[in-house]
Each structure stands twice: as structure tokens, then as C-alpha cells.
Amino acid sequence: MLLVRTEKDDQVGKPPESITEQNGNDEGCCQRILATANNLITEPGFDKVTMAEIAKRSEITIEQLEVYYSDKQQILDGLVGYHLGVCEGIRAFIRTDPNLSPLQRYQREWELILMYMSNHQATLQAYMQRQTDVAPWIQERIGQQRNQDIELLEEACDLRELQRVNPISLEAVLYGTLWSLILEYPPNRSSTDFEAIPGMVTARILNPLTSLVR
């Protein structure tokens, strides 16, 4: 049986209407805004970026920008939603590989996700510092991904890749350690250091559990 982290709220997990539904077919402008914001966050940081600067760099007026996003938090939500989509694609791709065991899939997913996010560290840092402010639909998507990880860890325990443990508790420890390491180092560290984080989590937590079943 799939272990579910929390009860689902009927109103959670439903993203707002797409930009094309709200504003005709002007999706290209929305994408340009997000790309501009992503680049600006990398330069001075999220706190120092203004709506006016995002509008100017996107070659639109502040009034036009506010048609799409009323404030910076909505822009950050849009960026996080985009990156979540990429991460969901990585997970879907890895889980179709018949040559990987459940534990190997879990490890490979996080290796590829951190490899991708090494190019977007400033956006990731901005999200981590404002987790309580992100939109409910983003929180729900993250919760769904974490439940998928719980399922993989449960399968790994069933196949004796790991010592039998509570997979919900194990995932919580793994997830917390991962993000602690992400926040532990200064922003814009080298991609090599960033991509090494999943291996550090494996060495600290998973390796001792795998050695116990050998």
C-alpha cells in the first residue's frame, strides 16, 4: 500500500488558470518574464530584484507585468513550478529504466535533479528561504514527489536493499539532510560541489542501512 504523507485538501494542488487562459495566447511574454527573473535572481539575488527591473528587462511596462504576476512571490512561484516540471520529467524518465533497482532509481533521480539545479542555485535558495509563502499547488506537487520517494524506499526495503525501516521517517531524514546541505554552503558554489550533495547524503544515511542487509 502506498504510504501517503498527509490528507489531501480539495483546494490544494490546483494551479491557477494558465496564462493562455487568462490572457489569450500571449504565453511567450510569460515565459520571457520568467526567464528574465531567473537571470536577475542569479545576479543580485531575489531580495534585491524589483518588479520594475523585471518589467524593464522583459521589455514591458510594469502594468503589463502585473497582468501576469501581481508581486515577486507569484513570479517565484512560476519559476519554482517550471523547475518542478523539469524535475518531474527526470523522475519519470528514471523510473522507466528496467535496469535500476528502487534504491538505485532514488539515488539517480537526486543526482540528476541536483545536476540540473546546480545551474539555478539562486532560485533554489530563494524558494528554500520562503517555503511557507509558496502557493498551495506547488506545495502539493512537492508532496506528490516526496510520496513517490517514500514508495521507492518502501520497495527498496521490501527487496532488502535497505534494512527494514519506516520509509516515511527515512524519507523525512533524507529530505531534511539534503536541504540542510544545500543551505549549508554559500550561494553559487561550484557545480561540482553542488552535484556532490546526493552522494554525501547516501554516505551518511543510506550506506549504513545497506551494509546491515549484506
URNOR-V48961 format. One record per pair of residues at least 12 apart in sequence whose ideal C-beta (glycine too) atoms are under 8 Angstrom apart, sorted by the first residue. I is the first residue (numbers start at 1). J is the second residue. Records with the same first field share a line. If there is no record, write none. Layout:
# URNOR-V48961
I: J  J
This chain:
# URNOR-V48961
2: 147  150  151
3: 147  150  151  154  167  168
4: 147
5: 143  146  147  150  168
6: 143
8: 140
9: 136
11: 136
12: 136  137  139  140
13: 136  137  140  141  144
14: 136  137  140
15: 81  135  137
16: 135  137
19: 68
23: 67  68
29: 58  60  64  68
30: 68  78
32: 58  59
33: 54  58  60  65  68  69  75  78
34: 75  78  79  82
36: 54  57  58
37: 49  54  75  76  78  79
38: 79  120  123
39: 57
40: 53  54  57
41: 79  122  123  126
42: 120  121  122  123  188
45: 122  126  187
46: 72  76  122  123  125  126  129
49: 72
51: 65  66  71  72
54: 72  75
73: 130  133  134
74: 135
76: 123  126  127  130  134
77: 134  135  138
79: 123
80: 123  127  134  138
81: 137  138  141
83: 116  117  120  123  124
84: 138  141  142  145
86: 116
87: 113  116  117  145
88: 141  145
90: 109  112  113  116
91: 109  113  145  148
94: 108  109  112
95: 109
101: 156  159  161
102: 152  153  155  156  159  161
103: 152  153  156  161  162  206  210
105: 152
106: 149  152  153  156
107: 198  202  206
109: 149
110: 178  198  201
111: 195  198  199
114: 194  195  197  198
115: 191  195
117: 194
118: 191  194  195
119: 191
121: 187  188  189  194
122: 187  188
124: 182
125: 182  183  187
128: 179  182  183
146: 171  175
149: 171  174  175
150: 167  168  171
151: 167
153: 167  170  171  174
154: 167
160: 213
161: 210  213
162: 206  209  210  213
163: 209  210  212  213
165: 209
170: 205  209
173: 205
174: 201  205  206
177: 201  204  205
178: 197  198  201
181: 197  200  201
182: 194  197
